[in-house]
Amino acid sequence: MNCRACSSGYVAATSASFAFFHGSRGNTYFHTLFRLPLYSFFNFRYYFPNNYTPATTLIDFDNDRELFLQSVREQSQLGFSDLKFPLLLFNQMINLRPLPSLIYFNQLFTAIVKLKRLNPHSTVISLSRQLELYGIRPDMHSIGILANCYCHLGRIDFRLSLLGKRLKLGYPLDSVIFNTLINGYIHCDKLPQAAHLLDEIVKLGLQPDIVTYNTVVKGFCRIGDNASARTFLRKMKSGCHFKPNIVMYNTIIDKSL
């Protein structure tokens, strides 16, 4: 590993990082920030010990991409408090050559999506599109992340297009992607469409799991349509691989009280 003092790099990194996180002359330093080499990432951790794991030394990690990517993975697991730092990491990652594995980007996106109070879903969609422009195709995990983002944005049309993209890329359909799509309909209070999609899933010869059925029942009860929920349970009892469970019955009873 190349370990040398980063004198001029340190000055640029710390001044840029201070401006970026504290808003001082942000326009001037923002552009400098994303031209910094990889060691600037570790300078941030040194400079902001209250927010991130402190580093005791300033080291040039230009030649150690694995250490940088390991830190991205660890920070994604720990989570973020705002969007600034994950966006910085993303820009550092897309400047690596060769580009990192999609796994690292998926981990970063998953951590960003958890910042629900900041409504990060449009941001994740935009970052994913950037990856495709760089030639990184989505996998099953990233398609699921995008479907969840479109779900929260109420963009059912785009979620369904992801279903086609998944098939085009050769990935099998599974209950996870269908649960996400059905959740999207329910999130938009479009329960008839959710039930219809469930019927279409069965007609395709695919078997939804019990979570899918629970989701639909809860959706009907959430909008106060207990009659449709009971009808749905009767259909399950007559022609479904899964039978209604105690959770479904309790959901209907609780909403009827």
Backbone bond lengths (Angstrom), bond angles and torsions (degrees), N, CA, C in turn:
res aa  C-N    CA-C-N  psi(-1)  N-CA   C-N-CA  omega(-1)  CA-C   N-CA-C  phi
1 M - - - 1.464 - - 1.519 108.78 -
2 N 1.324 116.07 137.65 1.455 120.56 179.72 1.518 109.03 -84.18
3 C 1.339 118.75 108.82 1.456 123.15 -176.64 1.513 109.13 -114.35
4 R 1.303 116.25 103.73 1.456 118.74 178.69 1.519 108.52 -139.79
5 A 1.319 115.39 157.34 1.461 119.47 -179.89 1.504 109.56 -68.32
6 C 1.308 115.69 141.60 1.467 120.55 -177.73 1.513 108.38 -108.03
7 S 1.299 117.95 74.34 1.459 120.81 -173.78 1.517 112.01 -65.85
8 S 1.334 117.09 -65.88 1.465 119.35 -178.57 1.512 110.73 -69.30
9 G 1.341 115.86 -36.47 1.463 119.30 178.55 1.507 111.37 -64.38
10 Y 1.328 115.96 -36.48 1.456 119.75 179.60 1.524 111.06 -64.18
11 V 1.328 116.33 -43.79 1.467 120.17 179.95 1.519 110.20 -59.98
12 A 1.340 116.16 -46.91 1.462 119.55 -179.39 1.508 111.10 -64.29
13 A 1.332 115.82 -42.67 1.461 119.44 -175.78 1.516 111.66 -67.95
14 T 1.340 117.05 -46.35 1.451 119.32 -176.61 1.515 111.64 -68.86
15 S 1.333 117.59 -40.18 1.464 119.25 178.91 1.513 110.51 -66.46
16 A 1.322 116.59 -40.64 1.461 119.86 179.22 1.510 110.84 -67.66
17 S 1.342 116.48 -41.98 1.453 118.83 -178.87 1.522 111.06 -66.15
18 F 1.328 117.10 -38.59 1.461 119.79 178.50 1.521 110.48 -62.03
19 A 1.330 116.21 -45.10 1.462 119.82 179.94 1.516 110.96 -64.72
20 F 1.321 115.36 -38.54 1.466 119.19 -175.98 1.518 111.18 -66.81
21 F 1.338 117.25 -45.44 1.447 120.48 -175.54 1.524 113.07 -83.17
22 H 1.332 117.14 -23.24 1.459 119.58 -176.24 1.519 113.51 -112.78
23 G 1.318 117.90 0.09 1.449 120.97 171.35 1.506 115.66 79.65
24 S 1.322 119.08 13.49 1.460 121.25 -179.64 1.517 110.11 -84.31
25 R 1.332 116.06 116.43 1.462 122.27 -179.27 1.534 110.49 48.07
26 G 1.334 114.44 52.02 1.457 120.01 -172.73 1.505 114.10 -58.96
27 N 1.328 119.07 -39.54 1.461 120.31 -176.38 1.523 111.72 -64.51
28 T 1.342 116.46 -35.83 1.460 120.04 -178.99 1.518 111.15 -68.50
29 Y 1.326 116.53 -45.55 1.454 119.94 -172.63 1.517 113.09 -88.40
30 F 1.318 116.64 -18.85 1.465 118.25 -177.71 1.517 110.86 -61.37
31 H 1.334 116.90 -43.25 1.464 119.56 -178.68 1.528 110.67 -70.68
32 T 1.339 116.56 -32.83 1.460 119.37 175.89 1.516 110.63 -64.93
33 L 1.306 115.34 -37.52 1.452 121.87 -174.40 1.511 112.30 -55.83
34 F 1.330 117.40 -46.64 1.447 120.25 -173.83 1.522 112.83 -84.40
35 R 1.330 117.20 3.00 1.461 120.00 172.05 1.528 110.91 -99.88
36 L 1.337 116.19 -1.67 1.453 118.75 -177.03 1.518 110.73 -74.37
37 P 1.335 118.19 149.47 1.463 121.05 176.77 1.514 111.20 -72.55
38 L 1.333 115.78 178.84 1.449 120.31 -172.82 1.515 113.62 -61.56
39 Y 1.327 118.13 -30.51 1.455 117.81 -175.18 1.521 111.58 -65.50
40 S 1.354 118.06 -17.48 1.463 119.91 178.15 1.511 110.90 -61.74
41 F 1.330 116.27 -30.71 1.467 120.21 177.68 1.524 110.46 -58.73
42 F 1.333 116.47 -43.83 1.452 119.50 -179.24 1.519 110.91 -73.27
43 N 1.314 117.27 -28.62 1.460 119.55 174.70 1.522 110.88 -63.98
44 F 1.341 116.92 -36.44 1.460 119.64 177.20 1.524 109.91 -60.12
45 R 1.325 115.50 -43.78 1.457 119.14 -177.71 1.530 110.40 -66.78
46 Y 1.328 115.73 -32.59 1.462 119.83 176.09 1.524 110.41 -70.13
47 Y 1.313 115.06 -41.08 1.459 120.56 -172.04 1.521 112.18 -76.58
48 F 1.348 117.82 -24.30 1.456 121.80 -178.14 1.522 109.98 -123.07
49 P 1.324 118.27 67.04 1.464 120.96 -175.42 1.517 113.36 -65.15
50 N 1.331 118.59 -20.88 1.457 120.33 -179.51 1.515 112.31 -75.59
51 N 1.333 116.97 -22.83 1.454 120.47 -176.51 1.517 112.92 -102.41
52 Y 1.320 116.49 -31.63 1.455 120.28 -174.16 1.522 109.50 -133.11
53 T 1.309 115.35 165.67 1.453 120.87 -179.47 1.525 110.07 -58.06
54 P 1.325 119.44 122.32 1.464 120.51 -175.99 1.516 112.05 -70.77
55 A 1.321 115.44 144.83 1.466 120.97 173.77 1.517 107.50 -108.71
56 T 1.308 116.98 135.86 1.462 119.79 -176.20 1.512 112.18 -87.72
57 T 1.338 117.58 -17.47 1.458 120.61 179.19 1.509 109.47 -133.46
58 L 1.319 115.08 156.07 1.448 121.15 176.89 1.518 108.62 -101.13
59 I 1.307 116.55 116.22 1.454 121.78 -172.94 1.514 109.48 -126.77
60 D 1.301 116.33 145.15 1.456 121.70 175.28 1.526 108.55 -85.06
61 F 1.343 116.17 111.51 1.453 121.13 -178.77 1.525 111.64 -105.04
62 D 1.333 116.29 24.05 1.460 119.94 -179.28 1.520 112.03 -53.04
63 N 1.325 116.08 -38.28 1.456 120.10 -173.16 1.524 112.82 -96.39
64 D 1.299 118.46 9.01 1.457 120.88 -178.73 1.518 109.99 -125.22
65 R 1.310 115.57 74.65 1.460 120.99 -178.29 1.516 111.71 -65.36
66 E 1.340 116.85 -30.98 1.458 119.59 -177.76 1.522 111.20 -65.37
67 L 1.322 116.76 -37.98 1.457 120.15 177.80 1.525 110.42 -66.62
68 F 1.319 115.98 -40.03 1.463 119.99 177.31 1.526 110.70 -62.79
69 L 1.339 117.38 -47.24 1.461 121.02 -177.93 1.524 111.42 -66.96
70 Q 1.325 116.44 -33.70 1.456 119.48 175.52 1.526 110.35 -63.59
71 S 1.324 116.07 -38.71 1.462 120.32 177.91 1.523 111.14 -67.52
72 V 1.336 117.19 -36.07 1.465 120.68 175.73 1.524 109.86 -62.00
73 R 1.337 115.63 -44.55 1.462 120.18 179.20 1.533 111.11 -60.96
74 E 1.332 115.92 -46.41 1.459 120.22 -177.84 1.523 111.40 -65.09
75 Q 1.335 116.44 -42.61 1.456 119.46 -179.79 1.524 110.90 -66.71
76 S 1.325 117.67 -35.45 1.465 121.29 177.37 1.521 110.62 -64.76
77 Q 1.317 116.70 -36.64 1.459 120.32 177.92 1.518 111.37 -69.89
78 L 1.329 116.50 -36.27 1.461 120.70 178.91 1.520 111.65 -72.30
79 G 1.333 116.77 -32.24 1.455 121.46 -179.51 1.522 112.28 97.60
80 F 1.327 114.61 170.90 1.459 121.74 -177.07 1.524 109.68 -126.47
81 S 1.316 115.57 157.95 1.466 120.53 177.90 1.522 112.06 -98.70
82 D 1.340 117.09 -19.12 1.460 121.03 177.74 1.524 108.24 -152.94
83 L 1.326 116.21 -175.57 1.462 120.68 -176.12 1.528 113.40 -89.93
84 K 1.310 118.00 -12.65 1.466 119.87 -172.73 1.526 112.37 -63.38
85 F 1.318 115.83 -49.89 1.459 118.78 -175.33 1.532 112.89 -68.30
86 P 1.349 119.63 -45.51 1.474 118.10 176.87 1.523 113.32 -62.13
87 L 1.332 117.92 -33.24 1.464 119.58 176.97 1.525 110.74 -67.68
88 L 1.316 116.41 -36.91 1.462 119.80 175.03 1.530 110.75 -61.74
89 L 1.327 115.92 -45.69 1.462 120.08 179.59 1.523 110.98 -60.97
90 F 1.329 116.63 -42.10 1.463 120.44 179.79 1.527 110.31 -59.36
91 N 1.324 116.71 -45.60 1.464 119.83 -179.05 1.527 111.85 -66.16
92 Q 1.329 116.93 -34.76 1.466 119.39 174.95 1.524 110.31 -65.86
93 M 1.335 116.48 -40.06 1.467 120.74 -176.36 1.525 112.04 -66.82
94 I 1.322 117.80 -41.87 1.466 119.04 -177.00 1.525 111.98 -74.21
95 N 1.329 116.84 -8.51 1.464 120.01 174.99 1.523 112.55 -92.98
96 L 1.327 116.78 -3.50 1.461 120.17 176.24 1.521 110.01 -76.17
97 R 1.310 116.32 146.93 1.464 121.61 174.62 1.522 109.17 -134.47
98 P 1.330 117.64 123.44 1.462 125.68 -2.07 1.526 111.41 -69.36
99 L 1.323 115.85 162.20 1.453 120.35 -179.76 1.527 110.09 -62.94
100 P 1.321 117.18 146.68 1.470 119.81 178.36 1.526 111.58 -64.75
101 S 1.314 114.90 164.53 1.461 121.17 176.10 1.523 110.25 -62.86
102 L 1.329 116.06 151.33 1.463 121.37 177.43 1.523 111.31 -59.23
103 I 1.316 116.90 -24.95 1.466 120.86 -179.23 1.528 110.84 -56.08
104 Y 1.322 117.42 -42.85 1.469 120.91 -178.44 1.528 110.91 -66.68
105 F 1.332 116.76 -39.91 1.462 119.87 178.37 1.532 110.42 -66.62
106 N 1.331 117.16 -40.21 1.462 120.27 178.21 1.522 111.26 -61.29
107 Q 1.322 116.46 -41.08 1.464 119.98 178.28 1.524 110.87 -63.65
108 L 1.325 116.23 -40.03 1.461 120.39 178.41 1.525 110.47 -66.41
109 F 1.338 117.38 -44.09 1.463 121.25 -179.99 1.528 111.12 -63.20
110 T 1.331 116.37 -40.93 1.464 120.05 179.03 1.520 110.70 -60.05
111 A 1.328 116.43 -41.38 1.462 120.33 178.48 1.526 111.21 -66.82
112 I 1.327 117.21 -38.06 1.467 120.58 179.80 1.524 110.74 -66.22
113 V 1.330 116.91 -42.01 1.466 121.04 -178.23 1.525 111.00 -60.66
114 K 1.315 117.06 -28.29 1.463 120.45 -179.06 1.524 112.35 -69.74
115 L 1.325 117.59 -12.79 1.473 121.10 177.17 1.532 109.44 -82.72
116 K 1.313 116.69 57.74 1.464 121.40 -171.50 1.519 112.84 -59.93
117 R 1.326 116.66 -33.25 1.470 119.53 -178.25 1.524 111.88 -64.29
118 L 1.337 117.05 -18.86 1.466 121.43 -179.56 1.521 112.38 -97.65
119 N 1.340 116.81 2.95 1.471 121.59 -178.78 1.536 111.40 49.03
120 P 1.332 116.87 63.32 1.466 120.19 -172.27 1.524 114.37 -86.62
121 H 1.325 118.32 5.17 1.464 120.73 -167.89 1.529 112.69 -66.28
122 S 1.326 117.48 -40.74 1.469 119.78 176.96 1.526 110.98 -64.18
123 T 1.328 116.00 -35.26 1.463 120.20 178.75 1.521 111.11 -63.70
124 V 1.327 117.11 -44.85 1.465 120.93 -179.71 1.526 110.63 -63.74
125 I 1.325 117.20 -40.64 1.468 120.80 178.24 1.524 110.10 -61.32
126 S 1.330 116.53 -43.49 1.461 120.75 179.44 1.527 111.57 -63.57
127 L 1.327 117.07 -43.04 1.465 120.64 179.19 1.526 111.12 -64.43
128 S 1.323 116.19 -38.22 1.465 120.06 178.78 1.523 111.18 -64.38
129 R 1.319 116.44 -38.54 1.470 119.77 177.29 1.528 110.82 -64.87
130 Q 1.323 116.35 -36.63 1.469 119.10 176.33 1.524 110.95 -60.79
131 L 1.327 115.98 -40.67 1.466 119.72 179.44 1.521 111.33 -61.44
132 E 1.332 116.53 -40.38 1.466 119.42 179.46 1.526 110.66 -64.79
133 L 1.330 116.73 -35.50 1.464 119.66 176.79 1.527 111.25 -64.76
134 Y 1.323 116.12 -27.83 1.464 120.65 176.91 1.527 111.93 -86.04
135 G 1.324 116.70 3.25 1.460 119.98 176.49 1.510 115.20 89.84
136 I 1.331 118.08 9.80 1.465 121.29 178.14 1.526 108.69 -94.38
137 R 1.311 116.97 109.76 1.456 121.38 -177.85 1.531 110.52 -80.65
138 P 1.325 117.10 147.72 1.469 119.53 178.88 1.519 111.36 -70.17
139 D 1.328 116.16 152.09 1.455 121.17 172.80 1.526 108.47 -111.76
140 M 1.329 116.95 -172.03 1.462 120.36 -177.35 1.524 111.48 -59.55
141 H 1.322 116.23 -39.59 1.460 120.04 -178.26 1.524 111.05 -66.18
142 S 1.325 116.72 -47.61 1.467 119.56 -177.83 1.530 111.47 -67.64
143 I 1.330 117.46 -33.54 1.466 119.89 176.07 1.525 109.85 -64.84
144 G 1.330 116.42 -38.81 1.460 119.62 176.18 1.519 112.31 -63.71
145 I 1.334 116.81 -39.75 1.467 120.98 177.39 1.526 110.20 -62.61
146 L 1.331 116.52 -44.53 1.468 120.65 -179.95 1.519 111.07 -65.09
147 A 1.335 116.50 -41.57 1.466 119.64 178.88 1.524 110.54 -60.18
148 N 1.313 116.45 -39.97 1.456 120.80 177.57 1.529 111.00 -64.22
149 C 1.331 116.87 -39.16 1.471 120.58 178.73 1.525 110.94 -65.06
150 Y 1.329 116.74 -46.48 1.463 119.84 177.99 1.524 110.87 -63.24
151 C 1.322 115.80 -32.58 1.458 120.58 177.28 1.520 110.34 -59.32
152 H 1.316 117.06 -48.49 1.462 120.91 -178.49 1.527 112.25 -69.40
153 L 1.322 116.92 -24.25 1.465 120.66 178.41 1.525 112.23 -88.29
154 G 1.338 116.62 -6.21 1.458 120.55 -179.63 1.514 114.13 74.11
155 R 1.330 118.02 19.35 1.460 122.20 -178.45 1.530 110.08 -94.85
156 I 1.324 115.58 78.64 1.460 121.29 -177.33 1.518 111.12 -64.16
157 D 1.339 116.90 -36.48 1.461 119.93 -177.96 1.526 111.49 -60.27
158 F 1.330 116.52 -41.90 1.462 119.67 179.72 1.523 111.35 -70.76
159 R 1.323 116.77 -33.79 1.464 118.67 178.71 1.517 110.67 -63.43
160 L 1.327 116.04 -41.11 1.461 119.14 179.27 1.525 111.07 -67.10
161 S 1.337 117.25 -33.73 1.465 119.20 177.55 1.524 110.95 -65.64
162 L 1.333 116.81 -29.54 1.461 120.12 176.37 1.522 111.17 -65.65
163 L 1.327 115.53 -31.03 1.463 119.74 177.13 1.523 109.73 -62.54
164 G 1.344 115.82 -44.15 1.458 120.14 177.38 1.519 111.98 -65.33
165 K 1.331 116.69 -39.43 1.467 120.00 178.65 1.522 110.60 -63.31
166 R 1.310 115.72 -39.70 1.467 119.87 179.78 1.522 110.73 -61.03
167 L 1.342 116.24 -43.89 1.463 120.14 178.36 1.524 110.85 -65.74
168 K 1.339 116.12 -40.48 1.464 120.64 -178.77 1.524 111.47 -62.79
169 L 1.323 116.34 -35.02 1.461 120.77 -179.89 1.525 112.50 -80.48
170 G 1.336 115.84 -3.90 1.461 119.67 176.20 1.509 115.31 87.18
171 Y 1.352 117.06 14.08 1.455 119.41 178.78 1.523 109.73 -89.33
172 P 1.322 118.36 136.88 1.470 120.56 -179.65 1.522 111.47 -69.92
173 L 1.311 115.59 151.83 1.458 120.57 175.50 1.524 108.62 -79.43
174 D 1.316 116.49 142.35 1.458 119.88 178.24 1.520 109.85 -141.68
175 S 1.331 115.22 175.59 1.461 120.26 -175.18 1.520 111.88 -66.45
176 V 1.329 117.77 -26.89 1.467 120.29 -177.31 1.522 110.94 -63.31
177 I 1.343 117.03 -48.19 1.462 119.93 -178.67 1.522 110.85 -67.01
178 F 1.351 116.93 -36.25 1.459 119.42 178.70 1.525 111.04 -69.29
179 N 1.321 116.87 -38.91 1.463 119.67 176.54 1.522 110.73 -59.72
180 T 1.327 115.87 -40.11 1.463 120.39 179.26 1.521 110.94 -64.45
181 L 1.337 116.78 -44.16 1.463 120.87 -179.99 1.524 111.16 -64.94
182 I 1.322 116.25 -44.37 1.467 120.01 179.83 1.522 110.32 -64.99
183 N 1.325 116.68 -40.16 1.465 119.96 175.47 1.520 111.30 -58.90
184 G 1.324 115.88 -35.01 1.457 119.95 178.38 1.516 112.32 -63.52
185 Y 1.327 116.53 -45.12 1.465 119.84 176.52 1.526 110.89 -60.66
186 I 1.322 115.65 -43.93 1.463 119.58 -178.14 1.524 110.33 -66.35
187 H 1.321 116.41 -38.71 1.469 120.95 177.84 1.525 110.90 -59.05
188 C 1.339 116.33 -31.98 1.470 121.50 179.85 1.527 111.86 -94.86
189 D 1.344 116.61 11.55 1.469 121.98 -179.17 1.522 112.27 58.24
190 K 1.319 116.50 38.40 1.468 121.58 177.32 1.522 108.56 -113.53
191 L 1.348 114.15 68.05 1.457 120.20 -175.11 1.519 113.56 -67.50
192 P 1.342 120.03 -40.21 1.475 118.34 177.51 1.525 112.33 -57.20
193 Q 1.337 116.73 -40.66 1.469 120.05 178.06 1.529 111.01 -65.23
194 A 1.339 116.56 -36.56 1.466 119.91 178.23 1.520 110.66 -63.91
195 A 1.332 116.31 -44.79 1.465 120.38 179.13 1.526 110.78 -65.31
196 H 1.349 116.26 -39.11 1.469 120.08 178.77 1.527 110.73 -64.16
197 L 1.335 117.01 -42.26 1.457 120.27 178.34 1.521 110.51 -61.54
198 L 1.320 116.24 -38.58 1.461 119.92 178.13 1.526 110.80 -62.64
199 D 1.339 116.86 -41.83 1.471 120.47 176.81 1.522 110.95 -61.56
200 E 1.339 116.40 -40.93 1.463 120.15 -179.59 1.532 111.34 -66.05
201 I 1.318 115.42 -35.55 1.465 119.63 177.78 1.523 110.22 -60.69
202 V 1.331 115.56 -44.82 1.466 120.29 -179.35 1.522 110.55 -65.94
203 K 1.344 117.00 -39.51 1.466 120.65 179.98 1.528 111.66 -64.06
204 L 1.317 116.40 -29.78 1.462 120.49 178.12 1.530 112.20 -73.85
205 G 1.333 115.35 -3.50 1.456 119.24 -179.38 1.511 113.83 86.23
206 L 1.332 116.11 9.33 1.462 120.62 178.88 1.520 109.48 -94.28
207 Q 1.298 116.42 150.03 1.454 120.56 -176.83 1.526 111.30 -112.13
208 P 1.341 117.41 104.68 1.466 119.45 175.23 1.530 110.04 -62.22
209 D 1.311 116.60 157.81 1.462 119.05 178.01 1.522 110.42 -94.47
210 I 1.313 115.89 176.47 1.461 120.92 -175.59 1.529 111.56 -64.30
211 V 1.341 116.65 -27.01 1.472 120.40 177.89 1.525 110.18 -62.57
212 T 1.339 116.86 -38.92 1.461 121.20 179.62 1.518 110.47 -60.72
213 Y 1.328 116.56 -47.36 1.463 120.47 -179.05 1.525 110.99 -66.17
214 N 1.314 117.36 -41.09 1.467 120.38 176.89 1.522 111.29 -59.49
215 T 1.325 115.78 -39.01 1.463 121.16 -178.96 1.523 110.97 -62.72
216 V 1.330 116.82 -43.92 1.464 120.69 -179.34 1.524 110.64 -65.72
217 V 1.330 117.39 -44.13 1.469 120.72 179.47 1.526 110.28 -60.81
218 K 1.325 117.12 -45.76 1.466 120.47 178.92 1.522 111.00 -62.71
219 G 1.324 116.09 -35.03 1.458 119.76 179.19 1.514 112.25 -64.67
220 F 1.330 116.81 -46.00 1.464 120.10 177.59 1.523 110.89 -60.49
221 C 1.330 116.19 -43.44 1.463 119.82 -178.81 1.528 111.54 -67.77
222 R 1.317 116.18 -32.31 1.467 119.84 -178.59 1.518 111.99 -63.46
223 I 1.332 116.82 -34.82 1.466 119.99 179.52 1.526 111.49 -93.71
224 G 1.347 116.60 6.53 1.457 120.82 176.58 1.513 115.11 82.01
225 D 1.330 118.13 13.30 1.468 121.92 -179.99 1.525 109.34 -95.58
226 N 1.336 115.47 69.68 1.462 120.03 -177.71 1.519 112.09 -68.65
227 A 1.339 116.79 -28.02 1.465 120.01 179.32 1.528 110.46 -63.09
228 S 1.325 116.27 -44.60 1.469 119.54 178.14 1.525 110.98 -66.01
229 A 1.330 116.51 -34.33 1.467 119.97 177.81 1.520 110.45 -63.72
230 R 1.335 116.65 -42.27 1.470 119.76 178.98 1.526 111.18 -67.47
231 T 1.339 116.65 -39.55 1.470 120.09 176.46 1.524 110.63 -61.25
232 F 1.301 115.34 -40.24 1.462 120.45 179.25 1.527 110.58 -63.17
233 L 1.332 117.11 -40.29 1.464 120.41 178.36 1.520 111.32 -64.33
234 R 1.329 116.53 -39.07 1.474 119.60 178.72 1.521 110.72 -63.66
235 K 1.334 116.71 -39.13 1.466 119.99 177.32 1.528 110.59 -64.25
236 M 1.314 116.03 -37.49 1.458 119.60 177.66 1.524 111.11 -63.27
237 K 1.318 116.27 -42.77 1.467 120.34 -177.14 1.519 111.87 -66.20
238 S 1.339 116.39 -31.44 1.468 119.63 -174.43 1.526 113.75 -88.00
239 G 1.313 118.05 -31.75 1.460 117.24 -173.37 1.503 115.77 -148.24
240 C 1.312 117.07 34.07 1.463 119.91 -177.18 1.518 110.14 -123.79
241 H 1.319 114.68 146.89 1.466 120.20 177.80 1.526 110.69 -63.84
242 F 1.347 115.55 -35.47 1.458 120.16 177.98 1.523 109.41 -99.31
243 K 1.309 116.36 140.98 1.453 121.70 176.49 1.523 109.30 -101.36
244 P 1.343 116.82 152.74 1.466 119.54 179.40 1.529 110.99 -54.90
245 N 1.315 115.89 139.20 1.464 120.00 179.51 1.522 110.45 -109.97
246 I 1.317 115.51 178.48 1.459 121.01 -175.42 1.526 111.96 -63.03
247 V 1.332 116.74 -30.68 1.468 120.58 179.42 1.525 110.34 -63.10
248 M 1.335 116.76 -43.90 1.468 120.72 -179.83 1.523 111.04 -63.59
249 Y 1.335 116.46 -46.33 1.466 119.49 -179.32 1.523 110.94 -63.76
250 N 1.321 117.00 -41.42 1.467 120.02 179.08 1.523 111.49 -64.18
251 T 1.335 116.47 -35.91 1.464 120.32 178.58 1.521 110.60 -61.21
252 I 1.332 116.28 -45.82 1.468 120.57 -179.29 1.522 110.56 -67.48
253 I 1.335 116.78 -42.74 1.466 120.23 -179.39 1.522 110.67 -62.73
254 D 1.331 116.68 -44.89 1.469 120.23 -179.02 1.523 111.54 -60.88
255 K 1.334 117.23 -39.20 1.464 120.57 -178.79 1.520 112.15 -77.39
256 S 1.340 116.42 -15.33 1.465 119.60 -179.69 1.520 111.78 -87.81
257 L 1.327 116.99 -16.12 1.465 120.78 -177.32 1.524 111.86 -77.09
